[in-house]
Amino acid sequence: MEGQKTLDEQLAQASAIAEYGDDKIQHLEWTEHIRRRPGMYIGKQGDGSHNDDGIYILLKEVIDNSIDEYAMGFGKRIDVRIDETGRVSVRDYGRGIPLGKLDACVSEINTGGKYDNSVFKKSVGLNGVGLKAVNALSKYFMARSCREGEKKEIIYEAAKKIEEREIEPTDEPNGTFIEFEPDNSIFPNFKFRMEFVETMLSNYSYLNTNLVLTLNGKRFVSKDGLADLLNARMDSKPLYPPIHLIGEDIEVVLTHGNSYGEEYYSFVNGQYTSLGGTHLAAFKESAARVIKEFFVSKNFEYSDIRNGMVAAISIKVQEPVFEAQTKTKLGSTRLAPDENSMSIQKFIGDFLKRELDNYLHRETETAEIMLQKIQSSEKERKELAGLSKQAKERAKKVNMHNRKLRDCHVHYNDTKNARASESCIFITEGDSASGSITKSRNVETQAVFSLRGKPLNCFGMTKKVCYENEEFNLLQAALNIEDGLDGLRYNKVIIATDADVDGMHIRLLMMTYFLQFFPELVRTGHVFILQTPLFRVRNKKITRYCYTEEERLNAIEECGSTAEITRFKGLGEISPDEFKHFIGEDMRLDTVMLRKEDAVHEMLEYYMGKNTMERQEFIINNLVVEEDAVS
């Protein structure tokens, strides 16, 4: 028939497609490989709106080298500057890269001094990739090294050498200066958020006591290490003074708070391992076991011992093995590559058995407060046990997967799936909004949970409400966080509400729920707010979606007098075809962040408690300010 190919033609076409010869084999220079596959070296790319975006990994890779110098006893200061254009400089005062090898160390893959354990015994960067990846992913990169009155400087673009200056005399102190600007073609519209960089530098200071780091002149230094970290991170008072234990190649600090869940910070060789790893798993198990054995007559469960625990651990490992180039999760099982070296589990277990047990025997007042906290957790768990069983049965009866949750195929707790980190769930209200998102989403990685009306204001309530309230019961079951974050099914929990008063109220109610019962979900950066456009401005040739009044005015100017302006009143008004633009790779998300100064309990009490008159005065005063500003 006309329009159809014969069998011979189909076979010939298939043969041509399947042909596999010498011309199909490609060779990529290492620079091109990094630029084509940046995720292999820096994780995701991003634009800087999230703390794990690639531009922060670039900065970290440079600072790591300076930290390693300090760890080896050279240089007591690291200066970081980031200007408004996104250009970054890092200056340390260590030994400086050997001048004759400066080019090789920043532009030849698998080249560096850290393969020699006599020079860098317990370093973070051991594979000779870090600085080269920064060079390859930067549109401008400059390296300058100063050693013993001489300096050398080289400039690159995308790792291609542009200028190499001869060695010349200098009166600058020893050290290395790296300046770079991330490539806009790889990180479109990137912008450094200073709060993320400040957190990074403060973490470095806690792990390297007395090291001075500066960011555009702002100083970061720690005298008491991890004890300072807990003091800075806890948003409520600890129930007892933090237990601070220091040994050779290990430092531990722990306490309990009144919040639900657990909160941990883990480090290896000064590197913040945000995803934990073998050292954190060993600490959690060992700490609970030691405390259980101390209160041997009580026979506590580990979950009751760890409920409300806030802790940090730092260890040093020779030639650590991480599960990815971004070094966020430790994979090593031993303190050194030698098969006869001590296991990390035994090293941490023995240390805690000796030091933590001695501390609890010595500090009886602290032990008594800890006991009361554990008993309180045990009592509440037993009270919830019956409710939990009933709630799970109720969830089955209402057929959660059909009524509330449109699930996706890939989940965060599927650690063997390469796309696990892409999984997310949109929490939205109403059939129209959830319908638009459901039709627009990527069913592989994006799930949708539909709320029915406004959720309950749960401030001041106990976790009992999580089982008695149908919405909360079904939501915690969908997230799989009833017993902690280990089973979390979605990397990003995204609150998606209308950009009006009711939508903002629902947003506050959901944030209250998470902060009240699952604060660790917020602290670990899993909760986000979806930003959707307020306006659409278009003419016959151009369509612009505007998230702010400024963007709207710019779009009107661009589209001219024929501009058609639409104000989106709710998510349900946005067609599924349009919605795809807002929940795709470039979707705008605001991370819900917690800082010590937020004082969570006081903040929630003010905004979600019963202080009606105080809130009324706040609203009236701020309305007056807005009216004055307009006039």
Secondary structure, DSSP 8 states (H G I E B T S, - for coil): -TT---HHHHHHHHHHHH---GGG-----HHHHHHH-THHHHS----SSSTTSHHHHHHHHHHHHHHHHHHTT--SEEEEEE-TT--EEEEE-SS---GGGHHHHHHSTT--STT-TTT-SS-S--SS-HHHHHHHTEEEEEEEEEETTEEEEEEEETTEEEEE---EE--S-SEEEEEEEE-TTTSTT----HHHHHHHHHHHHHHSTT-EEEETTEEE--SSTHHHHHHHH-SS--SS--EEEEETTEEEEEEE-SSSS-EEEEEETTEE-TT-BHHHHHHHHHHHHHHHHHTGGG---HHHHHTTEEEEEEE--SS--BSSTT--SB---BSSSSTTS-BHHHHHHHHHHHHHHHHHHH-HHHHHHHHHHHHHHHHHHHHHHHHHHHHHHHHHHTTHHHHTEE--S--TT-TT-TTGGG-EEEEEESHHHHHHHHHHS-TTTEEEEEE-SS----TT--TTHHHHSHHHHHHHHHHT-TT-GGG---SEEEE---SSHHHHHHHHHHHHHHHHH-HHHHHTT-EEEEE--SEEEE-SS-EEEESSHHHHHHHHHHHGGG-EEEE--SGGGS-HHHHTTTSSTT-EEEE----GGG-HHHHHHHHHSS-HHHHHHHHHHHHHHHHHHH-
